């Protein structure tokens, strides 16, 4: 069953969307021809009356495009990135429709620059208005307004987690009131009573004015999910199936329809499609900028390494990156040239193999600055799980659950585990947990946050396990 859409909320958004789109159409004209902030160019100045006469058609096309893009499929569990994607698609469709109709009508009075200003202004204003509306609505829901009630089918681990999650996302306004369970031995959990069994669902929905039913059953009880759907087939309640996937932590999910069959995909990496381009663009721009700004520092460190001990300036070491593929990671050399004469080994505190300069470089992480070149070459990213040597990867893969899932994304110069203190000779399991959290929750702002925390800790905080 699909999410129920609130008609008053849909009407609210529709009115504001059309009002702001109309305002953007008018504002684009004045920005282009009256504000004086743009060069005159070659666009002829149309009569404002003719320009304004196109507004009803623009509004109609906007309404059709916005609806086709899913901008009015609003519901309590909608996330902002879903909202942003829908608005972007809607404004894009509207812009194409307006340009197509202008061409078909052989209208010559719309300026291309004015059209660009219109599209950009409409996008920003509609997104801002929706963001503000959701913020107000979520604050009201946190204060107990605009609430709906929910039942949770099951009382096990997944059901209790569902209740905790609903209480955490109080902005949704979904309040769990009780469990539904066929097992007579199951008692209350998470402070909520067991209100009945699956056969009682229709009566419970009506009696408690239920808006949502969350089916939170373990994998071995999915046959009961069919009974839940059958029991609720004559109601209009919103039914949500919570997937029981404890063994695939660190993965994200997507669903698709394959010839009428629903397929759930377990996608280990969030870096797909447009995300790949965004991530790569951030890496190239920021790494190139950092190399330019830090060039004097790099030259000074290189000279000191060369003068302080015999051997090369850089140290190349094989590491495992995206999909476990090996690459050679660059670092400033911090150890004697015979440091691994007895084979690979992990660095430890007060490691006698380190040079005096190397101890300082490791403690300050300055030895890792050459990895900016690895980022530009595409072997690494600025942010991601720290890469490990193949010999240790093979060892950890056998003993640490989920370890290989770290290779679903590019290795990084810094990562979520590192800025939280899990680095070096610290708990490997905790490191993996933080890496998998990063993979699951990745977004560009998360990367920027980690980079800021990395620089902050390098400058102002004592580095734990940095040796």
CORLIN-V459833 format. One record per backbone hydrogen bond with DSSP energy under -0.5 kcal/mol. CO is the residue of the C=O (numbers start at 1). NH is the residue of the N-H. E is the energy in kcal/mol with one decimal. If there is no record, write none. Layout:
CO,NH,E
CO,NH,E
This chain:
5,7,-0.6
6,10,-2.5
7,11,-2.6
8,12,-2.3
9,13,-2.5
10,14,-2.6
11,15,-2.4
12,16,-2.0
13,17,-3.0
14,18,-2.3
15,19,-2.3
16,20,-2.7
17,21,-2.1
18,22,-2.4
19,23,-2.3
20,24,-2.4
21,25,-1.9
22,26,-1.9
23,27,-2.9
24,28,-2.4
25,29,-1.1
26,30,-1.8
27,31,-2.8
28,32,-2.0
29,33,-2.7
30,34,-1.9
30,35,-2.4
44,46,-0.7
47,51,-2.2
48,52,-2.8
49,53,-1.5
50,54,-0.6
51,54,-0.9
52,55,-1.7
54,58,-2.2
55,59,-2.8
56,60,-2.2
57,61,-2.7
58,62,-2.4
59,63,-2.3
60,64,-2.1
61,65,-2.6
62,66,-3.1
63,67,-2.0
64,68,-2.4
65,69,-1.8
66,71,-2.3
67,70,-1.4
70,73,-1.2
72,74,-1.1
74,6,-0.7
75,78,-1.4
79,83,-1.9
80,84,-3.1
81,85,-2.2
82,86,-2.2
83,87,-2.6
84,88,-2.5
85,89,-2.3
86,90,-2.7
87,91,-2.9
88,92,-2.0
89,93,-2.5
90,94,-2.4
91,95,-2.5
92,96,-2.2
93,97,-2.4
94,98,-2.6
95,99,-2.4
96,100,-2.4
97,101,-2.4
98,102,-2.1
99,103,-2.1
100,104,-2.4
101,105,-2.3
102,107,-2.7
103,106,-1.0
109,111,-0.6
111,115,-2.3
112,116,-2.2
113,117,-2.4
114,118,-2.4
115,119,-2.5
116,120,-2.4
117,121,-2.6
118,122,-2.7
119,123,-2.3
120,124,-2.2
121,125,-2.8
122,126,-2.6
123,127,-2.2
124,128,-2.5
125,129,-2.5
126,130,-2.3
127,131,-2.7
128,132,-2.5
129,133,-2.4
130,134,-2.7
131,135,-2.2
132,136,-2.3
133,137,-2.5
134,138,-2.8
135,139,-2.0
136,140,-2.1
137,141,-2.2
138,142,-2.2
139,143,-1.0
140,145,-2.7
141,144,-1.7
148,175,-3.0
149,211,-2.6
149,212,-1.8
150,177,-2.7
150,178,-0.7
151,153,-0.5
151,214,-2.9
152,154,-0.6
152,180,-2.2
153,216,-1.9
156,160,-2.6
157,161,-2.1
158,162,-2.1
159,163,-2.0
160,164,-2.2
161,165,-2.5
162,166,-2.4
163,167,-2.1
164,168,-1.8
165,169,-2.7
168,170,-1.5
169,172,-2.2
170,173,-1.4
173,148,-2.8
173,175,-0.7
174,176,-0.6
175,150,-2.2
178,152,-2.0
179,195,-2.5
179,196,-0.7
180,154,-3.0
182,184,-0.7
183,186,-1.6
189,192,-2.3
192,189,-1.4
193,179,-2.7
193,195,-0.8
196,181,-2.5
197,200,-1.2
198,201,-1.7
200,204,-2.6
201,205,-2.9
202,206,-1.7
203,207,-2.8
204,208,-2.4
205,210,-2.2
206,209,-0.5
209,149,-0.6
211,238,-2.3
212,151,-2.0
213,215,-0.6
213,240,-2.8
214,153,-2.9
214,216,-1.0
215,242,-2.4
218,221,-2.0
219,222,-1.4
221,224,-1.6
221,225,-0.5
222,225,-0.6
222,226,-0.9
223,227,-0.9
224,228,-1.9
225,229,-2.3
226,230,-2.4
227,231,-2.4
228,232,-1.8
230,233,-1.0
232,235,-1.9
237,239,-0.6
238,213,-2.6
240,215,-3.0
240,242,-0.6
241,243,-0.6
243,245,-1.1
245,248,-1.1
246,249,-0.6
248,251,-1.4
252,267,-2.3
254,265,-3.9
256,258,-0.5
256,263,-2.9
257,259,-0.6
258,261,-1.3
261,258,-3.2
263,256,-2.0
263,265,-0.6
265,254,-1.7
265,267,-0.9
266,268,-0.7
267,252,-2.8
270,272,-1.6
272,275,-1.6
273,276,-0.9
273,277,-0.8
274,278,-2.3
275,279,-2.8
276,280,-2.4
277,281,-2.6
278,282,-2.3
279,283,-2.2
280,284,-2.7
281,285,-2.4
282,286,-2.4
283,287,-2.5
284,288,-2.3
285,289,-2.1
286,290,-2.5
287,291,-2.4
288,292,-2.0
289,293,-2.4
290,294,-2.6
291,295,-0.6
292,295,-0.6
294,298,-2.7
295,299,-2.3
296,300,-2.2
297,301,-2.6
298,302,-2.5
299,303,-2.1
300,304,-2.2
301,305,-2.7
302,306,-2.0
303,307,-2.1
304,308,-2.3
305,309,-1.2
313,333,-2.9
315,317,-0.5
315,331,-1.2
317,329,-3.0
319,327,-2.3
320,388,-0.5
321,324,-2.2
322,325,-1.9
325,321,-3.2
327,319,-3.0
327,329,-0.7
329,317,-2.0
331,315,-3.3
334,355,-2.5
336,339,-1.6
338,341,-1.6
340,343,-1.5
348,351,-1.1
351,354,-1.5
353,336,-2.2
355,359,-2.1
356,360,-1.2
357,361,-2.5
358,362,-2.6
359,363,-2.0
360,364,-1.7
361,365,-0.7
361,366,-1.1
361,367,-1.2
362,365,-0.6
365,368,-1.4
366,369,-1.4
367,332,-2.5
368,371,-1.8
369,372,-2.2
370,373,-1.9
370,374,-0.7
371,375,-2.0
372,376,-2.0
373,377,-2.4
374,378,-0.7
374,379,-1.7
374,380,-1.3
375,378,-0.8
381,413,-1.4
382,414,-1.5
385,412,-1.8
388,320,-2.4
389,392,-0.8
389,393,-2.4
390,394,-2.3
391,395,-0.9
392,396,-3.1
393,397,-2.5
394,398,-0.6
395,398,-0.7
395,399,-0.6
396,399,-0.8
396,400,-3.0
399,401,-0.6
400,403,-1.7
402,405,-0.8
403,406,-1.7
404,407,-1.7
405,408,-1.6
406,409,-1.0
407,323,-3.5
411,381,-3.0
414,384,-2.5
415,419,-2.1
416,420,-0.8
417,422,-2.7
418,421,-1.7
421,423,-1.2
424,426,-1.4
427,431,-1.8
428,432,-2.5
429,433,-2.2
430,434,-2.2
431,435,-2.4
432,436,-2.6
433,437,-1.9
434,438,-2.1
435,439,-2.2
436,440,-2.3
437,441,-2.3
439,442,-0.7
443,446,-0.6
443,447,-1.7
444,448,-2.1
445,449,-2.3
446,450,-2.2
447,451,-2.4
448,452,-2.3
449,453,-2.4
450,454,-2.3
451,455,-2.2
452,456,-2.5
453,457,-2.5
454,458,-2.1
455,459,-2.0
456,460,-2.9
457,461,-1.3
462,464,-0.6
463,466,-0.8
465,467,-1.3
